Amino acid sequence: MPMFRRLPERVSVALIALAIAACSSQHFTYAPDGRRGYVITCGGFLNSFASCLVKAGRACGNNGYDTLKGGEDDRSILIACKAPR
């Protein structure tokens, strides 16, 4: 029975570790030219720059996007969604 008493602690530690390892975010903003844009960060152990690019593609959909700032080194990008054709 002692093993089950520590279960909540173990679950909490596992959830905190997972949150730190998979840290990513996407914030809505406007580009300098007025287009809809996003600041996308993909930090953490489990994320790569490729995951930033996937999030950018999902944010802007089929119209695509232009990368305005950022790169692989900091795993953070500022994008502006292209206008619909």
Sequence and secondary structure as in RCSB ss.txt:
>XXXX:A:sequence
MPMFRRLPERVSVALIALAIAACSSQHFTYAPDGRRGYVITCGGFLNSFASCLVKAGRACGNNGYDTLKGGEDDR
SILIACKAPR
>XXXX:A:secstr
 HHHHTHHHHHHHHHHHHHHHT  EEEEEE TTS EEEEEE  SSS  HHHHHHHHHHHHGGG EEEEEEETTTT
EEEEEE    
